Amino acid sequence: MATKLYVGGLPYSTQEDALKELFAQAGSVTSAVIIMDKMSGRSKGFGFVEMDSADAAAKAISMFNDQEFEGRKLTVNEARPMEARPPRSGGNGGYNGGGRREY
């Protein structure tokens, strides 16, 4: 069964292929994704790697957690399920349309 890992502290220049190649040293990698900022299109400095097995995931955690990669210290642990967040209100960034204010 595949195990998803959280990888934090990634250099902003890291590409998904390099991340996959790094983690392949610990075992078979199913996928590697770097999370990108929607507005700028730049890396947010973290991502997720899915390892083929729990053994490979445990090996990857022991190999790479608190280790330096391209000048930055990585944080590697088993990913937790995404928590439900309350819906965002408005969607207009607080802008009220420039209309009349009512006091």
C-alpha distances in whole Angstrom, upper triangle without the diagonal:
4,7,10,13,17,19,23,26,26,29,30,31,27,26,22,22,24,21,18,20,21,17,16,19,16,13,12,12,11,13,16,19,22,23,27,30,31,35,35,32,31,28,28,27,23,20,16,14,10,9,7,5,7,10,10,10,13,15,15,17,19,20,21,21,25,26,28,27,30,32,30,28,24,22,19,17,14,14,16,16,19,22,25,28,31,33,35,38,41,39,42,42,45,47,49,51,54,56,58,57,58,59
4,7,10,13,16,19,23,22,25,26,27,23,22,18,19,20,17,15,17,17,14,14,16,14,11,10,9,8,10,12,15,18,20,23,26,28,31,31,28,28,25,24,23,19,16,12,10,6,5,5,5,7,10,9,8,12,13,13,14,17,18,18,19,23,23,25,24,27,29,27,25,21,19,16,14,11,12,14,14,17,20,23,26,29,30,32,36,38,36,40,39,42,44,47,48,51,53,56,55,56,57
4,7,10,13,16,20,19,23,24,25,22,21,18,19,19,16,14,17,16,13,14,16,13,12,11,10,9,10,12,14,16,18,22,25,26,30,30,27,26,23,22,21,17,14,10,8,6,5,7,6,6,9,8,6,9,12,11,11,14,16,15,16,19,20,22,22,25,26,24,22,18,16,12,10,7,8,11,12,15,18,21,24,27,29,31,34,37,35,38,37,40,43,45,47,50,52,54,53,54,55
4,7,10,13,17,16,20,21,22,19,18,15,17,17,14,13,16,15,12,14,16,14,13,12,10,9,9,9,11,13,14,18,21,23,26,26,23,22,19,18,17,13,10,7,6,4,6,9,9,9,12,11,8,11,13,11,11,15,16,14,14,18,19,21,19,22,24,21,20,16,14,10,9,6,6,9,10,12,16,18,21,25,26,27,31,33,31,34,34,36,39,42,43,46,48,51,49,51,51
4,6,10,13,13,17,18,20,17,17,14,16,16,12,12,15,13,10,13,15,12,13,13,11,11,10,9,10,12,13,17,20,22,25,25,23,21,17,16,14,11,8,5,5,6,8,11,11,10,12,11,7,9,11,9,8,12,13,11,11,14,15,17,16,19,21,18,16,12,10,7,6,4,5,8,11,13,16,19,21,25,26,28,31,34,32,34,33,36,38,41,43,46,48,50,49,50,51
4,6,10,11,14,16,18,15,16,14,16,16,12,13,16,14,12,15,17,15,16,16,13,14,12,10,10,10,11,14,17,19,22,22,20,18,15,13,11,8,6,5,7,9,11,15,15,14,16,14,11,12,14,11,10,13,14,11,10,13,14,16,15,18,19,15,14,10,8,6,5,6,5,8,11,11,14,18,19,23,24,25,29,31,29,31,30,33,35,38,40,43,45,47,46,47,48
4,7,7,11,13,14,12,13,12,14,13,9,11,14,12,10,14,15,14,16,16,14,15,13,10,10,9,10,14,16,19,22,21,19,16,13,11,9,6,5,6,7,10,12,16,17,16,17,15,12,13,14,10,9,13,12,9,8,11,11,12,11,14,15,12,10,7,6,5,7,9,9,12,14,15,17,21,21,25,26,27,30,32,30,32,30,33,36,39,41,43,45,48,47,48,49
4,6,9,11,13,12,14,13,16,15,11,14,16,14,13,17,18,17,19,20,17,18,16,13,12,10,10,13,15,18,20,19,18,15,11,9,6,4,7,9,11,14,16,20,20,19,20,18,15,16,17,13,12,15,14,11,9,10,11,11,11,13,13,10,8,6,5,6,9,11,11,13,16,15,18,21,21,24,26,25,29,31,29,30,28,31,34,37,39,41,43,46,44,46,46
4,6,9,11,10,13,14,17,14,12,15,17,14,15,18,19,19,21,22,19,21,18,15,14,11,12,14,15,19,20,19,18,14,11,9,6,6,9,12,14,17,19,23,23,22,23,21,18,19,19,15,14,16,15,11,10,9,10,9,9,10,10,6,6,5,6,9,12,15,14,17,19,19,21,24,24,27,28,27,31,32,30,31,29,32,34,38,39,41,44,46,45,47,47
4,6,8,7,10,11,13,11,9,13,14,12,13,16,17,18,20,20,17,19,16,13,12,9,10,12,14,18,19,17,16,12,9,8,5,6,8,11,12,16,18,21,23,22,23,20,18,19,19,15,15,17,15,12,12,12,11,10,8,8,9,7,8,6,9,10,14,16,15,18,20,20,22,25,25,28,29,28,31,33,30,31,29,32,35,38,39,41,44,47,46,48,48
4,5,6,9,12,14,11,11,14,15,13,15,18,19,20,22,23,20,22,19,15,14,11,12,12,14,18,19,16,15,11,8,9,6,8,11,14,15,19,21,24,26,26,26,23,21,23,22,18,18,20,18,14,15,14,13,10,8,7,8,6,9,9,12,14,17,20,19,22,24,23,25,28,27,30,31,30,33,34,31,32,30,33,35,38,39,41,44,47,46,48,49
4,6,9,11,14,12,12,15,17,16,17,20,21,23,24,24,21,22,19,15,13,10,10,10,11,14,15,12,11,7,5,7,5,9,11,14,16,20,22,26,28,28,28,25,23,25,24,21,21,23,21,17,18,17,16,14,11,10,11,10,13,12,14,16,19,21,20,23,24,22,25,27,26,29,29,27,30,31,28,29,27,30,32,35,36,38,41,44,43,45,46
4,6,10,12,10,11,14,15,14,17,19,20,22,24,23,21,22,18,15,13,10,12,11,13,16,17,14,12,9,7,10,9,11,13,16,17,20,22,26,28,28,29,25,24,26,25,21,22,24,21,18,19,19,17,15,11,9,11,11,14,14,17,18,21,23,22,25,26,25,28,30,29,32,32,30,33,34,30,31,29,33,34,38,38,40,43,46,46,48,49
4,7,8,7,7,10,11,11,13,15,17,18,20,20,17,18,15,11,11,8,11,11,14,17,18,16,13,10,8,10,8,10,10,13,13,17,19,22,24,25,25,22,20,22,21,18,19,21,18,15,17,17,15,13,10,8,11,11,13,12,15,15,18,20,20,23,24,23,26,28,28,31,31,31,34,34,31,32,31,34,36,39,40,42,45,48,47,50,51
4,5,5,6,9,10,11,13,14,16,18,19,18,15,16,13,10,9,7,11,11,14,17,18,16,13,11,9,12,11,11,10,12,13,16,18,20,23,24,25,21,20,23,22,18,20,22,20,17,19,20,18,16,13,12,15,15,16,15,17,17,20,21,20,23,24,23,26,28,28,31,31,31,34,34,31,32,31,35,36,40,40,42,45,48,48,50,52
4,5,5,6,9,10,11,12,15,16,16,15,12,12,9,6,6,6,10,11,15,17,19,18,14,13,10,13,12,11,9,10,9,12,14,17,20,21,22,19,17,20,20,16,18,21,19,16,18,20,18,17,14,14,17,16,17,15,16,16,18,18,17,20,21,21,24,26,27,30,30,30,33,34,31,33,32,35,37,40,41,43,46,49,48,51,52
4,5,5,6,9,10,10,13,15,15,14,11,12,10,8,9,10,14,15,18,20,23,21,17,16,14,16,15,14,12,12,11,13,14,17,20,21,22,18,18,21,20,16,19,21,18,17,19,21,19,18,14,14,18,18,19,17,19,17,20,20,20,23,24,24,28,30,31,34,34,34,37,38,34,36,35,39,40,44,44,47,49,53,52,54,56
4,5,5,6,9,10,11,14,15,14,12,14,12,9,11,11,14,16,19,21,24,21,18,16,14,16,14,13,12,13,12,14,15,18,20,21,21,18,17,20,18,15,17,19,16,14,17,18,16,14,11,11,14,14,16,14,16,16,18,20,20,23,25,25,28,31,31,35,35,35,38,39,36,37,36,40,41,45,45,47,50,53,53,55,56
4,5,5,6,9,11,12,13,13,10,12,10,7,8,8,12,14,18,20,23,21,18,16,13,14,12,11,9,9,8,11,12,15,17,18,19,15,14,17,15,12,14,16,14,11,14,16,14,13,10,11,14,13,14,11,13,12,15,16,16,20,21,21,25,28,28,32,32,32,36,37,34,36,34,38,40,43,44,46,49,52,51,53,54
4,5,5,6,9,10,10,9,7,9,7,5,9,10,14,16,20,22,25,23,20,18,16,17,15,13,11,10,7,9,10,12,15,17,17,13,13,16,15,11,14,16,14,13,15,18,16,16,13,15,18,17,17,14,16,14,16,16,16,20,21,22,26,28,29,33,33,34,37,38,35,38,37,40,42,45,46,48,51,54,53,55,56
4,6,5,7,10,10,10,8,11,11,9,12,13,17,19,23,25,28,26,22,21,18,20,17,16,14,13,11,12,12,14,16,18,18,14,14,17,15,12,15,17,14,13,16,18,16,15,12,14,17,17,17,15,17,15,18,19,19,23,25,26,29,32,33,36,37,37,41,42,39,41,40,43,45,48,49,51,54,57,56,59,60
4,5,6,8,10,11,10,13,12,10,13,13,17,19,23,25,28,26,23,21,17,19,16,14,13,13,10,13,12,15,16,17,16,13,13,15,12,9,12,13,10,9,12,14,12,12,9,11,14,14,14,12,14,12,15,17,18,22,24,25,28,31,32,36,36,37,40,42,39,41,39,43,45,48,49,51,54,57,56,58,59
4,5,6,7,8,7,10,10,9,12,13,17,20,23,26,28,27,24,22,18,19,16,14,12,11,8,9,8,11,13,13,13,9,9,11,10,6,10,11,9,8,11,14,13,13,11,14,17,16,15,12,13,11,13,14,15,19,21,22,26,29,30,34,35,35,39,41,38,40,39,42,44,48,49,51,54,57,56,57,58
4,5,5,6,6,9,10,10,14,16,19,22,26,28,31,29,26,24,21,22,20,18,15,13,10,10,9,10,12,14,13,9,10,13,11,9,12,14,11,12,15,18,16,17,14,17,20,19,18,16,17,14,16,16,18,21,23,25,28,31,33,37,37,38,42,43,41,43,42,45,47,50,51,54,57,59,59,60,61
4,6,8,9,13,14,13,17,18,22,24,28,31,33,31,28,26,23,24,21,19,17,16,13,13,11,13,14,15,13,9,11,12,9,8,12,12,9,10,14,16,14,15,14,16,19,19,18,15,17,14,16,17,19,23,25,27,30,34,35,39,40,41,44,46,43,45,44,47,50,53,54,56,59,62,61,63,63
4,7,9,12,14,14,17,19,22,25,28,31,34,32,29,27,24,24,21,19,17,15,12,12,9,10,11,11,9,6,8,9,6,5,9,9,7,9,12,15,14,16,15,18,20,19,18,15,16,13,14,14,17,20,23,25,28,32,33,37,38,39,43,45,43,45,44,47,49,52,54,56,59,61,60,62,62
4,6,10,12,13,17,19,22,25,29,31,34,33,30,28,25,25,23,20,18,15,11,10,7,7,8,10,8,5,8,10,8,8,11,12,11,13,15,19,17,19,18,21,23,22,21,18,18,15,15,15,17,21,23,25,28,31,34,37,38,40,43,45,43,45,44,47,50,53,54,57,59,62,61,62,63
4,7,9,11,15,18,21,24,28,29,33,32,28,27,24,25,23,20,17,14,11,9,6,5,8,11,10,7,9,12,11,10,14,15,14,15,18,21,20,21,20,22,25,24,23,20,20,16,17,16,17,21,22,24,28,30,33,36,37,38,42,44,41,44,43,46,48,51,52,55,58,60,60,61,62
4,6,7,11,14,17,20,24,26,29,28,25,24,21,21,20,17,14,11,7,6,5,6,9,11,12,9,9,13,12,10,13,16,14,14,17,20,19,20,18,20,23,22,21,18,18,15,15,14,15,18,19,21,25,27,29,33,34,35,38,40,37,40,39,43,45,48,49,51,54,57,56,58,59
4,7,10,14,17,20,23,24,28,27,24,23,21,21,20,17,14,11,8,5,6,6,9,12,14,11,11,15,15,13,16,19,18,17,19,23,22,23,21,23,26,24,23,20,19,16,16,15,15,18,18,20,23,26,28,31,32,33,36,38,36,38,38,41,43,46,47,50,52,55,54,56,57
4,7,10,13,16,19,21,24,24,20,20,17,18,17,14,11,8,6,5,7,9,12,14,16,13,12,16,16,14,16,19,18,17,18,21,21,21,19,21,23,22,21,18,18,15,16,14,14,17,17,18,22,24,25,29,29,30,34,35,32,35,34,38,40,43,43,46,49,52,51,53,54
4,7,10,13,17,18,21,21,17,16,13,14,13,11,7,6,4,6,9,12,14,16,17,14,13,16,16,13,15,18,17,15,16,19,18,18,16,17,20,18,18,15,15,13,14,14,13,16,17,17,21,23,24,28,28,29,32,34,31,33,32,36,38,41,42,44,47,50,49,51,52
4,6,9,13,15,18,17,14,13,10,11,11,9,5,5,6,9,12,15,17,18,20,17,15,19,19,16,17,20,19,17,17,20,19,19,16,17,20,18,18,15,15,14,15,15,13,15,16,15,19,21,22,25,25,25,29,30,27,29,29,32,34,37,38,41,43,46,45,47,48
4,6,10,12,15,14,11,10,7,8,8,6,4,7,9,12,15,18,20,21,23,20,17,20,20,17,17,21,19,16,17,18,18,17,15,15,17,15,16,14,14,13,15,16,14,16,17,16,19,21,21,24,24,24,27,29,26,27,26,30,32,35,36,38,41,44,43,45,46
4,7,9,12,12,10,9,6,6,7,6,5,8,11,14,17,20,22,23,25,22,20,22,23,19,19,23,22,19,19,20,20,20,17,18,19,17,17,15,15,15,16,16,14,15,16,14,17,18,18,21,21,20,24,25,22,24,23,26,28,31,32,35,37,40,39,41,43
4,6,9,8,6,5,4,5,8,9,9,12,15,17,21,24,26,26,28,26,23,26,26,23,23,26,25,22,22,22,23,21,19,19,20,18,19,17,18,18,20,20,17,19,19,17,19,20,19,22,21,20,23,23,20,22,21,24,26,29,30,32,35,38,37,40,41
4,6,6,5,5,6,6,10,11,12,15,18,21,24,27,29,29,32,29,26,29,29,26,25,29,28,24,24,24,25,23,21,21,22,19,21,19,19,20,22,22,19,20,20,17,19,20,18,20,19,18,20,21,17,18,17,21,22,26,26,29,32,34,34,36,38
4,6,5,8,9,10,13,14,14,17,20,22,26,29,31,31,34,31,29,31,32,29,28,32,31,28,27,28,28,27,25,24,25,23,25,23,23,24,25,25,21,22,21,18,20,20,18,19,18,16,19,18,15,16,15,19,20,23,24,26,29,32,32,34,36
4,6,8,11,11,15,16,17,20,23,26,29,32,34,35,37,34,32,34,35,31,31,34,33,30,29,30,30,28,26,25,26,24,26,25,25,26,27,28,25,25,24,21,22,22,20,21,19,17,19,18,15,15,14,18,18,22,22,24,27,30,30,33,34
4,5,9,10,13,15,17,20,23,26,29,32,34,35,36,34,31,34,34,30,30,33,32,28,28,28,28,26,24,22,23,22,24,23,24,25,27,28,25,26,26,23,24,25,23,24,23,20,22,22,18,18,17,21,21,25,25,27,30,33,33,36,37
4,7,9,12,14,14,17,20,23,26,29,31,32,34,31,29,31,32,28,28,31,30,26,26,27,27,25,22,21,22,21,23,22,22,23,25,26,23,25,24,22,24,24,23,25,23,21,24,23,20,20,20,23,24,27,28,30,33,36,36,39,40
4,6,9,11,12,16,18,22,25,28,30,31,32,29,27,29,29,25,25,28,27,23,23,24,23,21,18,17,18,17,19,18,20,21,23,24,22,24,24,22,24,25,23,25,25,23,25,25,22,23,21,25,26,30,30,32,35,38,38,40,42
4,5,7,9,12,15,18,21,25,27,27,28,26,23,25,26,22,22,25,23,20,20,20,20,18,15,15,16,14,16,15,16,17,19,20,18,20,21,19,21,23,22,25,24,23,26,26,23,24,23,26,28,31,32,34,37,40,39,42,43
4,6,8,12,15,18,21,25,26,26,28,25,22,24,25,21,21,24,23,19,18,19,19,18,16,16,16,14,15,14,14,15,17,19,16,18,19,17,19,20,19,22,22,21,24,25,22,23,21,24,26,30,31,33,36,39,38,40,41
4,7,11,13,17,20,23,25,24,25,23,20,22,22,18,18,20,19,15,15,15,15,14,12,12,13,10,11,10,11,13,15,17,15,17,19,18,20,22,21,24,25,24,27,28,25,27,25,28,30,33,35,37,40,42,41,43,44
4,7,10,14,16,20,21,21,22,20,17,19,19,16,15,18,17,14,13,14,15,14,13,14,15,12,12,9,9,10,12,13,12,14,16,15,17,20,20,23,23,23,27,28,26,27,26,29,31,34,36,38,41,43,42,44,45
4,7,10,13,17,18,18,20,17,15,17,18,14,14,17,17,14,14,15,16,16,14,15,17,14,14,11,10,10,11,12,10,13,14,13,16,19,19,23,23,24,27,29,26,28,27,30,32,35,37,39,42,44,43,45,46
4,7,10,13,15,15,17,14,12,14,16,12,12,16,16,13,13,16,16,17,15,17,19,17,16,12,11,9,10,9,8,11,12,12,16,18,20,23,24,25,29,30,28,30,29,32,35,38,39,42,44,47,46,47,48
4,6,10,12,12,14,11,9,12,13,10,11,14,14,12,13,16,16,17,15,17,20,18,17,13,12,10,10,10,9,13,14,15,19,21,23,27,27,28,32,34,31,34,33,36,38,41,43,45,48,50,49,51,52
4,7,9,10,12,10,8,12,13,10,12,15,15,14,15,19,19,20,18,21,23,21,20,16,15,12,11,10,9,13,13,15,19,22,24,27,28,29,33,35,33,36,35,38,40,43,44,47,49,52,51,53,54
4,6,7,9,6,6,9,10,9,11,14,13,13,15,19,18,20,19,22,24,22,20,17,16,12,12,10,11,15,16,18,22,25,27,31,32,33,37,39,37,39,39,42,44,47,48,51,53,56,55,56,57
4,7,9,7,8,11,12,11,14,16,16,17,18,22,22,24,22,25,27,26,24,21,20,16,15,13,14,17,18,21,24,27,29,33,34,35,39,41,39,42,41,44,47,49,51,54,56,58,57,59,60
4,5,5,6,9,10,11,12,14,15,16,18,21,22,24,23,26,28,26,24,21,19,16,14,12,14,16,18,21,24,27,30,33,35,36,40,43,41,44,43,46,48,51,52,55,57,60,59,60,61
4,5,5,6,9,10,11,12,14,15,16,20,20,23,23,26,28,26,23,20,18,14,12,10,12,14,16,20,22,26,28,32,34,36,39,42,40,43,42,45,48,50,52,55,57,59,58,59,59
4,5,5,6,9,10,11,12,14,15,19,19,22,22,25,27,25,23,20,18,15,13,12,15,18,20,23,26,29,32,35,37,39,43,45,43,46,45,48,51,53,55,58,60,62,61,62,62
4,5,5,6,9,10,10,12,14,17,17,20,19,22,24,23,21,17,17,13,12,12,14,17,20,22,25,29,31,35,36,38,42,44,42,44,43,46,49,52,53,56,58,61,59,61,61
4,5,5,6,9,10,10,11,15,16,18,18,21,23,21,18,15,13,10,9,8,11,14,16,19,22,25,28,31,33,34,38,41,39,41,40,43,46,48,50,53,55,57,56,57,58
4,5,5,6,9,10,10,14,15,18,18,22,23,21,18,15,13,10,9,9,12,15,18,21,23,27,29,33,35,36,40,43,41,43,42,45,48,50,52,55,57,59,58,59,59
4,5,5,6,9,10,13,13,16,17,20,22,20,17,15,14,11,11,12,15,18,21,23,26,30,32,36,37,39,42,45,43,45,44,47,49,52,54,56,59,61,60,61,61
4,5,5,6,8,11,11,14,13,17,19,17,15,12,11,8,9,10,13,16,19,21,24,28,30,33,35,36,40,42,40,42,41,43,46,49,51,53,56,58,57,58,59
4,5,5,5,9,10,13,14,17,18,16,13,10,9,6,6,8,11,14,18,20,22,26,28,31,33,34,38,40,38,41,39,42,45,48,49,52,54,56,55,56,56
4,6,6,9,9,13,14,18,19,17,14,11,11,9,9,11,15,18,21,23,26,29,31,35,37,38,41,44,42,44,42,45,48,51,53,55,57,60,58,59,59
4,6,9,8,11,12,15,16,15,12,10,11,9,11,13,16,20,23,25,27,31,33,36,38,39,42,44,42,44,43,45,48,51,53,55,58,60,58,60,60
4,6,5,8,9,12,13,12,9,7,8,7,9,12,15,18,21,23,25,29,30,34,35,36,39,41,39,41,39,42,44,48,49,52,54,56,55,57,57
4,5,9,10,14,14,11,8,6,5,5,7,11,13,16,20,21,23,27,28,31,33,34,37,39,37,39,37,40,43,46,48,50,53,55,53,54,55
4,7,9,13,12,9,6,5,6,8,10,14,16,19,22,23,25,28,29,33,34,35,38,40,38,40,37,40,43,46,48,50,52,54,53,54,54
4,7,10,10,8,5,6,8,9,12,16,18,21,24,25,27,31,31,35,37,37,40,42,40,41,39,42,44,48,49,51,54,56,55,56,56
4,7,6,5,4,6,10,11,15,18,20,23,26,26,29,32,32,36,37,37,40,41,39,40,38,41,43,47,48,50,53,55,54,56,56
4,5,5,6,7,10,12,16,19,19,23,25,26,28,31,32,35,36,35,39,40,37,39,37,40,42,45,47,48,52,54,53,55,55
4,6,8,10,13,15,19,22,22,26,28,28,30,33,33,36,37,36,39,40,37,38,36,39,41,45,46,48,51,53,52,55,55
4,7,10,13,16,19,23,23,26,29,28,31,34,33,36,37,36,39,40,38,38,36,39,41,44,46,47,50,53,51,54,54
4,6,10,13,16,19,20,23,25,25,27,30,30,33,34,33,36,37,35,36,33,36,38,42,44,45,48,50,49,51,51
4,7,10,13,17,18,20,23,24,25,29,29,32,33,33,36,38,36,37,34,37,40,43,45,46,49,51,50,52,52
4,6,10,13,14,17,20,20,23,26,26,30,31,31,34,36,34,36,33,36,39,42,44,46,48,51,49,51,51
4,7,10,11,14,17,18,20,23,24,27,29,29,33,35,33,35,32,35,38,41,43,45,48,50,48,50,50
4,7,9,12,15,16,19,22,24,27,29,30,33,35,33,36,34,36,39,42,44,47,49,51,50,51,51
4,6,9,13,14,17,20,22,26,28,29,32,35,33,36,34,36,39,42,44,47,49,51,49,51,51
4,6,10,12,15,18,21,24,26,28,32,34,33,35,34,36,39,42,44,47,49,51,49,50,51
4,7,9,12,15,17,21,23,24,28,31,29,32,31,33,36,39,41,43,45,47,46,47,47
4,6,8,12,14,18,20,22,26,29,28,31,29,32,35,37,39,42,44,46,44,45,45
4,6,9,12,16,18,20,24,27,25,29,28,30,33,35,37,40,42,44,42,43,44
4,7,9,13,14,16,20,23,22,25,24,26,29,31,33,36,38,40,39,39,40
4,6,10,12,15,18,21,21,24,23,25,28,30,32,35,36,38,37,37,38
4,7,9,12,15,18,18,22,21,23,26,27,30,33,34,36,34,34,35
4,6,9,12,15,15,18,18,19,22,24,26,29,30,32,30,31,32
4,6,9,13,13,17,16,17,20,21,24,27,28,29,27,28,28
4,6,10,10,14,14,15,18,19,21,24,25,27,25,26,27
4,7,7,10,10,11,14,15,18,21,22,24,23,23,25
4,6,9,9,9,12,12,15,18,19,20,19,20,21
4,5,7,7,9,9,11,15,15,18,17,18,20
4,6,8,9,11,12,15,17,19,19,21,23
4,6,6,8,9,12,14,17,16,19,21
4,6,9,11,13,15,18,17,19,21
4,6,9,11,13,15,13,16,17
4,6,7,10,12,12,15,17
4,6,7,9,9,11,14
4,5,9,10,13,16
4,7,8,12,15
4,6,9,13
4,6,10
4,6
4
